[in-house]
Amino acid sequence: MAHATREDLEPWYRQFWPWFIISIPAATVVAGLVTLKIAATNPDSLVVDNYYKEGLAINKNLSRERLAKTLGLAADLDIDPETRQLKLSLSGKLTDPPRMLELELYHPSAKDQDVRIKLTSLGGLNYVTRLPDLADVVWKLTLTPENREWKMSGRLKLPDNTHARLK
């Protein structure tokens, strides 16, 4: 008669292998639930809900950039690192320079850090404003007048660069 080993006499729930086999799918379920919770509480801000309207607006945006190119517009932007003062000089064929410009700074990955700044005229085609504290990243810049008739774009890497040219 064969002798039964001690392991054969113990109930299944006191043995190692059933629990090891059960733990693999259980760990997968837990990991899936954690991933679902992360995805639900931190939605991707880079995805636009009304993508169709955004797609239609691209053509309108391109017409504003074309107008800026037709007028030969360019802007030189200089930042004083100590005082955070931003000076902007426009050049081009503007018959009636705008009294105020709007500069939008887009953070490359965090939409909540985007900044919109108003620049006031110093007379002629020169404008000035004070910058808030900005992260040390490469910012995408967009410059428009009050009436949003034209638009120029550029990039600025802070704190390495204190000058940018927008076209």
C-alpha positions as CSV (number, residue, x, y, z in Angstrom):
1,M,0.0,0.0,0.0
2,A,1.4,3.4,-1.0
3,H,2.0,5.9,1.7
4,A,0.1,9.2,1.3
5,T,2.3,12.2,1.6
6,R,1.5,14.9,4.1
7,E,0.7,17.3,1.3
8,D,-2.0,15.0,0.0
9,L,-3.7,15.0,3.3
10,E,-4.0,18.8,3.6
11,P,-7.0,20.6,2.1
12,W,-6.5,22.5,-1.1
13,Y,-6.7,26.0,0.5
14,R,-3.6,25.2,2.7
15,Q,-1.4,24.3,-0.3
16,F,0.8,26.8,-2.2
17,W,0.1,26.1,-5.9
18,P,-3.7,26.8,-6.0
19,W,-3.1,30.2,-4.4
20,F,-0.2,31.0,-6.7
21,I,-2.4,30.1,-9.7
22,I,-5.3,32.2,-8.4
23,S,-3.1,35.2,-7.6
24,I,-2.1,35.8,-11.3
25,P,-5.6,36.6,-12.6
26,A,-6.5,38.4,-9.3
27,A,-3.4,40.7,-9.7
28,T,-4.5,41.3,-13.3
29,V,-8.0,42.4,-12.3
30,V,-6.6,44.7,-9.6
31,A,-4.1,46.3,-12.1
32,G,-7.0,46.8,-14.6
33,L,-9.2,48.5,-12.0
34,V,-6.3,50.8,-10.9
35,T,-5.7,51.7,-14.6
36,L,-9.4,52.4,-15.1
37,K,-9.4,54.7,-12.0
38,I,-6.4,56.6,-13.3
39,A,-7.9,57.0,-16.8
40,A,-11.2,58.2,-15.4
41,T,-9.8,60.7,-13.0
42,N,-7.0,62.1,-15.3
43,P,-8.5,62.7,-18.7
44,D,-6.2,63.6,-21.6
45,S,-6.4,67.4,-22.0
46,L,-4.8,67.3,-25.5
47,V,-7.9,65.7,-27.1
48,V,-10.5,68.2,-28.3
49,D,-14.1,67.2,-27.8
50,N,-15.4,69.2,-30.8
51,Y,-12.7,68.0,-33.2
52,Y,-15.0,68.6,-36.3
53,K,-15.4,72.3,-35.4
54,E,-11.7,72.6,-34.7
55,G,-11.0,71.1,-38.1
56,L,-13.2,73.6,-39.8
57,A,-11.6,76.5,-37.9
58,I,-8.1,75.5,-39.3
59,N,-9.0,77.1,-42.6
60,K,-10.1,80.3,-40.9
61,N,-6.8,80.4,-38.9
62,L,-4.8,79.9,-42.1
63,S,-6.5,82.9,-43.7
64,R,-5.3,85.1,-40.8
65,E,-1.7,83.9,-41.2
66,R,-1.9,84.5,-44.9
67,L,-3.0,88.1,-44.3
68,A,-0.1,88.6,-41.9
69,K,2.2,87.3,-44.6
70,T,0.6,89.5,-47.3
71,L,1.1,92.5,-45.1
72,G,4.7,91.5,-44.5
73,L,4.3,91.5,-40.8
74,A,7.0,90.4,-38.4
75,A,7.5,90.9,-34.7
76,D,10.7,91.0,-32.7
77,L,10.2,90.1,-29.1
78,D,12.8,90.9,-26.4
79,I,12.6,89.9,-22.7
80,D,14.6,91.5,-19.9
81,P,15.3,88.5,-17.6
82,E,15.7,90.6,-14.5
83,T,12.6,92.7,-14.7
84,R,10.5,90.3,-16.8
85,Q,9.6,93.1,-19.1
86,L,8.7,92.1,-22.6
87,K,9.1,94.6,-25.5
88,L,7.7,93.8,-28.9
89,S,8.5,95.7,-32.2
90,L,6.2,95.2,-35.2
91,S,7.3,95.7,-38.7
92,G,5.3,95.5,-42.0
93,K,2.7,97.4,-44.0
94,L,0.2,98.4,-41.3
95,T,-1.7,101.6,-42.0
96,D,-3.5,101.7,-38.7
97,P,-1.4,100.0,-35.9
98,P,-3.5,98.3,-33.2
99,R,-3.6,99.9,-29.8
100,M,-3.3,96.6,-28.1
101,L,-1.9,93.1,-29.0
102,E,-2.6,89.8,-27.5
103,L,0.2,87.3,-27.0
104,E,-0.7,83.7,-26.2
105,L,2.0,81.4,-24.8
106,Y,1.2,77.7,-25.1
107,H,2.9,75.2,-22.8
108,P,4.0,72.1,-24.7
109,S,2.3,69.6,-22.4
110,A,0.3,71.3,-19.7
111,K,-2.8,73.2,-20.9
112,D,-3.5,74.7,-17.5
113,Q,-0.1,76.6,-17.7
114,D,-1.0,78.4,-21.0
115,V,-0.8,82.2,-20.6
116,R,-2.6,85.0,-22.4
117,I,-1.0,88.5,-22.1
118,K,-2.1,91.9,-23.4
119,L,0.6,94.2,-24.8
120,T,-0.1,97.9,-24.7
121,S,1.2,100.3,-27.3
122,L,4.1,102.7,-26.6
123,G,3.4,104.5,-29.8
124,G,4.0,103.5,-33.4
125,L,4.7,99.8,-33.7
126,N,6.2,99.2,-30.3
127,Y,4.5,97.4,-27.4
128,V,5.3,96.4,-23.9
129,T,4.0,94.2,-21.0
130,R,5.3,92.4,-18.0
131,L,5.6,88.6,-18.1
132,P,4.5,86.3,-15.2
133,D,6.8,83.6,-14.0
134,L,7.0,81.0,-16.7
135,A,8.2,77.4,-16.7
136,D,11.6,76.7,-18.4
137,V,10.3,75.0,-21.5
138,V,9.9,75.8,-25.2
139,W,6.8,77.9,-25.5
140,K,4.7,78.2,-28.7
141,L,3.8,81.9,-29.2
142,T,0.8,83.4,-31.1
143,L,0.4,87.1,-31.6
144,T,-2.9,88.7,-32.7
145,P,-4.4,92.2,-32.7
146,E,-7.5,93.1,-30.7
147,N,-9.8,92.5,-33.7
148,R,-8.1,89.1,-34.5
149,E,-7.7,90.2,-38.1
150,W,-4.2,88.6,-38.5
151,K,-2.0,86.1,-36.6
152,M,1.7,85.4,-36.3
153,S,3.4,82.5,-34.6
154,G,6.8,81.6,-33.2
155,R,8.7,79.8,-30.5
156,L,10.7,80.8,-27.4
157,K,12.8,78.6,-25.2
158,L,13.0,79.9,-21.7
159,P,15.3,80.8,-19.9
160,D,18.0,80.2,-22.6
161,N,16.6,82.7,-25.1
162,T,15.4,86.3,-24.4
163,H,14.7,87.1,-28.1
164,A,12.2,85.6,-30.5
165,R,11.0,86.5,-34.0
166,L,7.4,85.9,-35.0
167,K,6.3,85.7,-38.6
